[in-house]
Amino acid sequence: MFNRRSLLAHLAALGVFPQIARAQQAVDFSKKTITVYIGNTAGGSYDLYGRMVARFLGKHLPGNPNVVASNMPGAGSLKAANFIYEVAPKDGTALGIVTETLALEQALANPAVQYDALKFTWIGRVASSNNIHVMWHTSKVQSVEDAKRIEAPVAGTGAGNIAEIVPNLLNKVIGTKFKIISGYPASNEAMLAMERGEVEGAVGSWAAYKVGHQDWIKNKTATVILQDVPQRSPELPDVPCLVELGRTEEEKQLLGLYASGGEIGRAILAPPNMPADITKTLRDGFVAMTKDPEFIDEMKKVDLDLDPRDGAALQAATQKILNVPESIKDRAKAIFGR
């Protein structure tokens, strides 16, 4: 049997003491800077939510660290996702907000994916999302039915982004004739391209659209023809949702897969293999931020939705997406040539 002295020596040799000391030591972010990497350019909903989190999160973390937002666009935000997964420090100073299709792109074997979505450290969701497809008022396409008869150029914002995925999907599944013009960094540039007449349609978040384009809504300058959600939003009761377009049960399942990203929505994540105490501190701080009256008031001022979920719930939602039936995966892979 070990006496007390030999037991302590044995524990020290096993390296247990540093772990015990760490567990007893409170996480302190004072004198540190936390960067929120935004996988899109400025002006879209990811940018709006990412910058809002950067403004308020530090107030709810020990030491009140400085939190800054940094845009890292590219590959439909997969560039930022890969960076956070492979390169970013695992000490709580690197967070990210990237495409809601993160897990879906992995499930469908996108070659640009260099991560395992389940291994990210999910911190929390600010809001669910509703991506909308908008057509300019001069376009002959003013509905999904019109798009089955008439070709219309729409702005693409990367192969891993809904703006290219869904029009491609609809072309193959229900016979629409969207012509995707790739090369736009994010939804803000896509909307500007539509306004300039470079394209006739664009895709963006309803949350960002109703904030940034209130004049379009008022003047009916553009028409929302589709929303990428399983059920119609109460704010858009006359606009069909993606799942409705399926003519068979298999088509509904397939389209429903692409509507599933709304559950992830505008979520904050961190690199994999984060220390448990740092993860808990960040998650607790995030929850406290979403309950902060000042944060809630600011969200209301700019008409941004607030529908938070915790990190554990996002982990479960990610697992659900990755567990999609193989037959549906195979159909989607065939459509996108993967």
Residue pairs with C-beta under 8 A, 6 or more apart in sequence:
2 10
11 17
22 275
22 277
23 277
25 277
26 62
27 62
27 92
27 277
27 278
27 281
28 62
28 63
29 58
29 61
29 62
29 63
29 64
29 65
29 92
29 93
29 281
30 62
30 63
30 64
30 65
31 63
31 65
32 63
32 65
32 66
32 92
32 93
33 65
33 66
33 67
33 68
33 93
34 57
34 58
34 61
34 65
34 66
34 67
34 68
34 92
34 93
34 94
34 95
35 67
35 68
35 69
35 70
35 93
35 94
35 95
36 50
36 51
36 53
36 54
36 57
36 67
36 68
36 69
36 70
36 95
36 96
36 97
36 268
37 70
37 71
37 72
37 80
37 83
37 84
37 88
37 94
37 95
37 96
37 97
37 98
38 46
38 47
38 50
38 51
38 69
38 70
38 71
38 72
38 73
38 80
38 96
38 97
39 46
39 72
39 73
39 74
39 76
39 77
39 78
39 79
39 80
39 81
39 96
39 97
39 98
39 99
40 46
40 47
40 71
40 73
40 77
40 185
40 186
40 187
41 47
41 71
41 73
41 185
41 186
41 188
41 189
42 71
42 188
43 186
43 187
43 188
43 189
43 208
43 212
44 186
44 187
44 188
44 204
44 205
44 208
45 129
45 187
45 204
45 205
45 207
45 208
45 266
46 77
46 97
46 98
46 99
46 186
46 205
46 266
47 69
47 71
47 186
47 188
48 207
48 208
48 211
48 302
48 304
49 97
49 126
49 127
49 207
49 266
49 304
50 69
50 97
50 266
51 69
52 126
52 295
52 298
52 299
52 304
53 67
53 95
53 97
53 126
53 268
53 286
53 289
54 67
54 68
54 69
55 67
55 298
56 289
56 292
56 294
56 295
56 298
57 67
57 285
57 286
57 289
58 64
58 65
58 66
58 67
59 289
59 292
60 284
60 285
60 286
60 288
60 289
60 292
61 281
61 282
61 285
62 281
72 79
72 80
72 83
73 79
73 80
73 185
73 186
74 80
74 158
75 112
75 158
75 159
75 160
76 99
76 101
76 157
76 158
76 159
76 160
76 161
76 164
77 98
77 99
77 158
77 160
77 161
78 98
78 99
78 105
78 110
78 112
78 113
78 158
78 160
80 96
80 98
81 96
81 98
81 99
81 102
81 113
81 115
82 112
82 113
82 114
82 115
83 96
84 94
84 95
84 96
84 98
84 120
84 269
84 270
84 271
85 114
85 115
85 116
85 119
85 120
85 271
85 272
86 114
86 115
88 94
88 96
88 270
88 271
89 271
90 270
90 271
90 272
90 273
90 274
90 275
91 275
91 278
92 270
92 274
92 278
92 281
92 282
94 270
94 271
95 123
95 268
95 269
95 270
95 282
96 268
96 269
96 270
97 266
97 267
97 268
97 269
98 269
99 105
99 160
99 161
99 162
99 261
100 129
100 162
100 261
100 262
100 264
100 265
100 266
100 267
101 160
101 161
101 162
101 165
101 258
101 261
102 115
102 117
102 120
102 264
102 318
103 117
103 118
103 264
103 318
103 321
103 322
104 257
104 258
104 260
104 261
104 321
105 112
105 113
105 160
106 113
106 115
106 116
106 117
106 322
107 321
107 322
107 324
107 329
108 329
108 332
108 333
108 336
108 338
109 333
109 338
110 159
110 160
110 338
111 338
112 159
112 160
113 160
116 272
117 318
117 321
117 322
118 315
118 318
118 319
118 322
119 272
119 273
120 269
120 270
120 271
120 272
120 318
121 269
121 270
121 271
121 272
121 273
121 274
121 279
121 282
121 311
122 267
122 268
122 269
122 270
122 311
122 312
122 314
122 315
122 318
123 267
123 268
123 269
123 270
123 279
123 282
123 283
123 286
123 311
124 267
124 268
124 283
124 286
124 287
124 290
124 308
124 309
124 310
124 311
124 314
125 264
125 265
125 266
125 267
125 268
125 307
125 308
125 309
125 310
125 313
125 314
126 265
126 266
126 267
126 268
126 290
126 306
126 307
126 308
127 207
127 265
127 266
127 304
127 305
127 306
127 307
127 308
128 262
128 263
128 265
128 305
128 307
129 205
129 206
129 207
129 261
129 262
129 264
129 265
129 266
130 205
130 206
130 207
130 227
130 228
130 229
130 233
130 236
130 262
131 162
131 166
131 203
131 204
131 205
131 206
131 227
131 228
131 261
131 262
132 203
132 204
132 205
132 206
132 209
132 224
132 226
132 227
132 228
132 236
132 239
133 154
133 166
133 167
133 201
133 202
133 203
133 224
133 225
133 226
133 227
133 228
134 191
134 194
134 201
134 202
134 203
134 204
134 209
134 222
134 223
134 224
134 225
135 141
135 142
135 152
135 200
135 201
135 222
135 223
135 225
136 194
136 195
136 197
136 200
136 201
136 221
136 222
137 220
137 221
137 222
137 223
138 197
138 200
139 152
139 200
139 201
140 146
140 150
140 152
141 147
141 150
141 152
141 200
141 201
141 225
142 223
142 225
143 223
143 225
144 170
144 174
144 176
144 225
144 226
144 240
144 245
146 152
147 170
147 176
147 177
147 178
147 225
148 174
148 175
148 176
148 177
149 177
150 177
151 177
151 178
151 179
152 177
152 178
152 179
152 200
152 201
153 178
153 179
153 180
153 181
153 199
153 200
153 201
154 163
154 167
154 178
154 179
154 180
154 181
154 199
154 200
154 201
154 202
154 203
155 163
155 180
155 181
155 184
155 189
155 190
155 191
155 193
155 194
155 198
155 199
155 201
155 202
155 203
156 163
156 164
156 167
156 180
156 181
156 182
156 183
156 184
156 190
157 163
157 164
157 184
157 185
157 186
157 187
157 189
157 190
157 203
158 164
158 182
159 165
159 182
161 203
162 203
162 228
162 258
162 261
163 184
163 187
163 190
163 202
163 203
163 204
164 180
164 182
165 258
165 336
166 203
166 226
166 228
166 242
166 258
167 176
167 178
167 180
167 203
168 178
168 180
168 335
168 336
169 254
169 255
169 258
169 332
169 335
170 176
170 178
170 245
171 177
171 178
172 335
173 245
173 246
173 251
173 254
173 255
173 335
174 245
174 246
174 247
174 251
178 201
181 193
181 198
181 199
184 190
184 193
187 202
187 203
187 204
187 205
187 208
188 204
188 208
188 212
190 199
190 202
190 203
190 204
191 202
191 204
191 209
191 212
191 213
193 199
193 202
194 200
194 201
194 202
194 222
201 225
206 224
206 227
206 233
206 235
206 236
207 266
207 303
207 304
207 305
209 216
209 217
209 224
210 217
210 235
210 303
211 302
211 303
211 304
213 221
213 222
215 221
216 222
224 236
224 239
225 239
225 240
226 239
226 240
226 241
226 242
226 245
227 233
227 236
227 239
227 240
227 241
227 242
228 241
228 242
228 258
228 259
228 261
228 262
229 241
229 242
229 243
229 259
229 262
230 241
230 242
230 243
230 256
230 259
230 260
230 262
231 241
231 243
232 239
232 240
232 241
233 239
233 241
241 259
242 255
242 256
242 258
242 259
243 252
243 255
243 256
243 259
245 251
245 255
246 252
246 253
246 254
246 255
246 256
250 327
250 328
250 331
253 325
253 328
254 328
254 331
254 332
257 321
257 324
257 328
257 332
260 320
260 321
261 321
263 317
264 314
264 317
264 318
264 321
265 307
267 309
267 314
268 286
269 314
270 279
270 282
274 282
279 311
283 310
283 311
286 310
286 311
287 308
287 310
289 295
290 296
290 306
290 308
296 306
299 305
299 306
309 317
